[in-house]
Amino acid sequence: DSGAALIDGLRYRQLARPMHTVGSLLDTQWMNGHQSAQNYLRWLAIAGNLDRSRIPEMLNRVGLGGAGRKKVSALSLGMRQRLGIAGALLGDPGTLVFDEPLNGLDPEGIRWLRGLLREFRDEGRAILLSSHILTEVAACADQVVMIGDGRIIGSGPVSEFSASEGLRVGTNDPVEALEALTRSGLTARLAGNEAVVVTGANAGDVSRILIGSGLNFTSMAEERPSLEEALFTRLQPSGGGVPGTRSTS
């Protein structure tokens, strides 16, 4: 309930050329539906004193090169999201802020945006992205801040939230596999009716123990929690707040 959001050490209203410093896509609902896509970008360029010659290039970059004359009201939600991203790029800013940019995108669009975000990162831009689609956050983020029930419940590199919990071994005889592994001094636990999770051991050791005990296994892979599992684990002590959670990267 307090604090300040600063960009390059300044409040947004203090930036001399804000759209050259930070580009944002927060909502598409306020777009004027009577404008064409290219006129919407022209309006943004005039308001922000931006180079209008970049408009065709930005439309092409977000896959709307052939939709410049379409009215905003005729665009799908996913196309409006793309148009909003084009607007955020008009000033060629070093910082981008996107709130729920995946809304309305089909699987092809989500894959396209994931690639575009990687391009922005490789160009040296900083990206702040807020999303409830945690699988996509995990696929494209470097750092994560989890917010739930009005408070920060976790932050750090994505790798910290998906650290290996051991080897998950699929087997038709989980109880016998558990006994064989623990007899050999390994730490293991049952994971459902068809798997055992082993910690502190490598795949070679586990394989040799099971094969030496006459036991078959069907699979072996590292057990890593998803971002969603990490989120709910952190929410449990607070006793709720799940509907309001989000992950920001």
C-alpha positions, 0 to 999 in steps of 0.5 A, spaced: 500 500 500 505 504 499 512 505 494 513 508 487 514 505 480 520 508 477 523 507 470 530 509 469 530 512 476 524 516 474 516 516 475 513 516 468 511 523 468 518 525 469 520 522 463 522 527 457 520 522 452 516 517 455 514 512 449 522 512 447 523 509 454 518 504 456 512 501 451 506 498 454 500 494 453 496 494 459 489 493 456 486 493 449 479 495 451 480 502 450 482 502 443 478 507 438 474 501 434 472 506 429 480 507 427 483 503 422 489 499 425 494 504 422 491 510 424 491 508 431 498 507 431 499 514 427 495 517 433 500 514 438 506 516 434 503 524 433 501 524 441 508 521 443 512 525 438 514 518 434 517 517 427 511 515 423 515 512 418 516 506 423 508 504 423 509 499 417 515 496 419 511 495 426 505 492 423 509 487 419 513 485 425 507 483 429 504 480 423 498 485 421 502 487 415 495 486 411 490 488 416 493 496 417 486 498 413 482 494 418 478 497 423 480 496 430 473 493 432 473 488 426 480 485 429 479 479 433 482 480 441 488 476 439 489 481 433 488 487 438 493 484 442 498 484 436 496 491 435 497 493 442 504 490 442 506 494 435 504 500 439 509 499 445 514 498 440 513 505 436 518 509 440 523 503 440 524 503 447 529 499 452 523 497 457 517 493 455 511 492 460 506 487 458 499 485 462 496 479 460 499 479 453 497 472 451 489 473 452 486 472 446 491 468 442 491 461 439 496 456 440 500 459 434 499 466 436 502 464 443 508 460 440 509 467 436 509 471 442 514 467 446 519 467 440 518 475 439 519 476 447 526 472 446 527 477 440 526 483 445 530 480 450 536 478 445 536 485 443 537 488 450 530 490 452 528 489 459 521 486 459 516 486 465 510 481 463 504 479 468 500 473 466 496 467 469 498 462 464 504 460 468 506 454 463 508 460 458 511 464 464 516 458 465 517 458 458 520 465 457 522 468 463 528 469 466 526 472 473 519 471 477 515 474 482 509 471 485 504 475 487 498 472 491 493 475 496 496 482 496 503 480 497 509 477 494 510 470 496 516 468 492 521 471 487 528 469 484 530 466 477 525 461 474 530 455 476 529 456 483 522 454 483 523 448 479 529 445 482 530 438 481 526 434 487 530 427 485 529 422 480 522 419 478 522 412 476 516 409 473 515 402 475 510 396 475 512 394 482 513 401 486 513 398 493 518 393 491 522 398 488 522 402 494 524 397 499 530 395 494 532 402 494 532 404 501 536 397 503 541 400 498 541 406 503 538 411 498 532 416 500 526 414 496 518 415 497 512 412 493 509 417 488 502 414 486 501 407 484 506 407 479 512 411 481 518 412 486 522 418 487 529 418 489 533 423 492 541 424 492 542 419 487 544 418 479 540 415 474 546 409 473 546 408 481 538 407 481 538 403 474 543 398 477 540 397 484 533 395 480 536 391 475 540 387 480 534 386 484 530 383 478 526 389 478 524 393 471 522 400 470 519 403 465 521 411 465 526 415 469 526 422 469 528 428 474 522 430 478 521 438 477 515 442 480 511 446 475 511 454 477 503 452 478 505 447 484 510 452 486 505 457 487 500 453 490 505 451 495 507 458 497 499 460 498 498 454 503 500 457 509 496 464 507 489 460 507 487 462 500 487 468 495 488 463 489 483 467 485 487 473 485 494 470 484 498 472 478 506 471 476 510 477 474 516 476 470 
